[in-house]
Amino acid sequence: MTEKTKKIVYEKQAEILKALAHPVRVAILYFLKDGEQCVCDIAKYVGSERSNVSKHLSVLVSCGVLDFHKEGLNVIYRLKARCIMDFFECITTCLKQQANENIKLLKAM
């Protein structure tokens, strides 16, 4: 891979990370990991207005993490890149490690 190509890949990866960097979007992804859902159910789950949730969904679709289709008047969303949940498992592992290190530090005080 050329340096120019690497730079483009890094920029695209950073765009996805920016799209994921919002608690509502993370909650949406966790909700969709078990299957596709309509906007109304997603909005209920995250406790936000449909219009606000639609904006978050648009960001996640734009970065390629989600996909959608229409069923009558409903818009149904699903995870397009299911492997993204592996990334969140990795983050959870990091959080647990940090917590354990903090516990050790507190015990040493």
C-alpha atoms as one frame of an Amber mdcrd trajectory, in Angstrom:
protein
   0.000   0.000   0.000   1.409   3.376  -0.971   1.788   6.199   1.534  -0.951
   8.131  -0.244  -3.312   5.161  -0.018  -2.460   4.660   3.659  -3.285   8.292
   4.357  -6.663   7.949   2.637  -7.445   4.763   4.590  -6.487   6.441   7.894
  -8.718   9.411   7.072 -11.649   7.129   6.230 -11.133   5.156   9.434 -11.069
   8.404  11.421 -14.357   9.447   9.783 -15.995   6.262  11.019 -14.585   6.771
  14.512 -15.937  10.335  14.540 -19.355   9.002  13.546 -19.237   6.517  16.431
 -18.149   9.138  18.970 -21.585   9.946  20.372 -23.375   8.057  23.173 -26.708
   8.014  21.316 -25.065   6.474  18.249 -23.360   3.842  20.387 -26.722   3.021
  21.993 -28.298   2.728  18.542 -25.644   0.243  17.453 -26.139  -1.875  20.568
 -29.898  -1.870  19.966 -29.459  -2.954  16.345 -27.010  -5.754  17.121 -29.947
  -8.096  17.730 -31.700  -7.262  14.476 -33.265  -4.564  12.373 -35.566  -1.959
  13.891 -37.772   0.918  12.800 -36.971   4.526  13.696 -39.860   4.662  16.175
 -38.486   1.729  18.206 -34.939   3.088  18.045 -36.177   6.456  19.319 -37.971
   4.769  22.235 -34.866   2.755  23.097 -32.515   5.737  23.192 -35.119   8.032
  24.774 -34.939  10.728  22.142 -37.183  12.385  19.562 -37.495  10.728  16.152
 -36.074  13.784  14.383 -32.961  13.708  16.567 -32.562   9.954  16.126 -32.972
  10.322  12.358 -29.999  12.696  12.282 -27.873  10.200  14.205 -29.001   7.383
  11.907 -28.075   9.475   8.877 -24.529   9.893  10.203 -24.207   6.140  10.769
 -25.567   5.348   7.301 -23.225   7.889   5.687 -20.159   6.278   7.234 -21.266
   2.813   6.090 -22.028   1.243   9.466 -25.812   1.050   8.980 -28.112   0.231
   6.100 -31.858   0.773   5.735 -34.889  -0.152   3.679 -38.480   0.999   3.605
 -41.489  -1.099   4.541 -44.528   0.951   3.668 -44.243   4.165   5.657 -41.613
   2.751   8.026 -37.865   3.053   7.587 -36.089  -0.019   8.936 -32.409   0.125
   9.947 -29.895  -2.660  10.409 -26.196  -3.062  11.083 -24.366  -3.193   7.774
 -20.978  -3.860   9.365 -21.772  -6.289  12.195 -18.069  -6.546  13.010 -18.308
  -3.060  14.548 -19.627  -4.750  17.692 -16.269  -6.550  18.048 -14.703  -3.102
  18.248 -17.021  -2.209  21.135 -16.093  -5.441  22.915 -12.452  -4.377  22.625
 -13.302  -0.968  24.100 -15.132  -2.671  26.978 -12.035  -4.781  27.649  -9.933
  -1.604  27.776 -12.405  -0.037  30.227 -12.243  -3.100  32.480  -8.440  -3.022
  32.437  -8.454   0.666  33.372 -10.893  -0.008  36.200  -8.700  -2.822  37.546
  -5.622  -0.595  37.414  -7.506   2.133  39.292  -8.599  -0.364  41.950  -4.988
  -1.464  42.431  -3.904   2.157  42.716  -6.597   2.909  45.303  -5.649  -0.139
  47.367  -2.016   0.987  47.353  -2.937   4.406  48.784
